[in-house]
Amino acid sequence: MINYSKFKTGIIHPDREVKYLFDKDFSKLKSKQEKLKDEVDELKRQVDIFQDPSIQKDNFSYEKYKKIQEKGNKRKIESIFEIEDNIKMLSDYLMKNISDIKFGLCHGTRRGKEQEWFRKYLKAEVIGTEISETANKFPYTIEWDFHKVKDEWIEKVDFIYSNSLDHSYDPKHCLKQWFRCLRKGGICIINFTTFHTPQHSNELDPSGFTKKGLTLLINEIAKESNVLLENYLDGKKKSNLKNCKNWGYFIIRKI
Ligand SMILES: C[S@@+](CC[C@H](N)C(=O)[O-])C[C@H]1O[C@@H](n2cnc3c(N)ncnc32)[C@H](O)[C@@H]1O
């Protein structure tokens, strides 16, 4: 907290003109800032897809984006967003709807629990990508930016799972890359919750969508990517997230 009271008085240096910012100016600035925040919040409530100013074209710096993601990853390194029950439910769905699951990719995995759980239920090779160097501490996790694809993944992946699309600096491009990796008949699962919406976007989670916004985005690239939005599955909400109203999964199939 800034102690504004220290700006009330001061010694004016005799040789120099000293410019003061008095506490009343600070409170004016503060109230302007609060008003602006309210206006931005109101705008976020009205849109279906939101991009934080930090990732908008004229502003974007990849180095800065990576630094912010790594810092956020390290700050939250102890927490796990997904729960095992949902991965079990999704594994059941995959087993019923895809034959012969051999290889899966999870994107933006922090502690790597999703690949651990998918491996347990599917008995398949599943690895995770993580932009932060902390990736190297967790099994079956590679340090990798999920906007990029390895040649060996193209049309080879049976399923993809991510709850981190809101961390993308370009979700349309990102989804296109993920869809390129799916083999024919393969499935991409995108987690959608209250925390993926515009109201929850910021520099760390720079892309926000409503359910309608994400549906539109997927449908916009469906034809060129040879995919179909096949289903929406409800998941279990985490009990400690009191203000979470929505927890579900978009199921997208490569045709
Ligand atoms: C919301 S956390 C999800 C953590 C994990 N999936 C879970 O359920 O606990 C998002 C993670 O994605 C990582 N991330 C952000 N941008 C990424 C990128 N471009 N490529 C790969 N990982 C990224 C972050 O470092 C962070 O660990």
The ligand as a Gaussian input file, in Angstrom:
#p B3LYP/6-31G(d) Opt

LIG

0 1
 C       -4.611000     -22.415000     -15.464000
 S       -2.995000     -23.095000     -15.394000
 C       -3.528000     -24.766000     -15.644000
 C       -2.794000     -25.723000     -14.815000
 C       -3.172000     -27.187000     -14.979000
 N       -3.713000     -27.520000     -16.262000
 C       -4.105000     -27.599000     -13.869000
 O       -5.241000     -28.045000     -14.118000
 O       -3.707000     -27.496000     -12.715000
 C       -2.279000     -22.691000     -16.962000
 C       -0.867000     -23.238000     -17.198000
 O       -0.552000     -23.065000     -18.572000
 C        0.788000     -22.640000     -18.704000
 N        0.915000     -21.903000     -19.967000
 C        0.566000     -20.632000     -20.212000
 N        0.807000     -20.302000     -21.490000
 C        1.326000     -21.410000     -22.076000
 C        1.787000     -21.697000     -23.378000
 N        1.745000     -20.780000     -24.334000
 N        2.256000     -22.930000     -23.641000
 C        2.299000     -23.886000     -22.661000
 N        1.890000     -23.661000     -21.395000
 C        1.399000     -22.441000     -21.104000
 C        1.004000     -21.768000     -17.477000
 O        2.379000     -21.643000     -17.181000
 C        0.206000     -22.506000     -16.409000
 O        1.014000     -23.434000     -15.717000

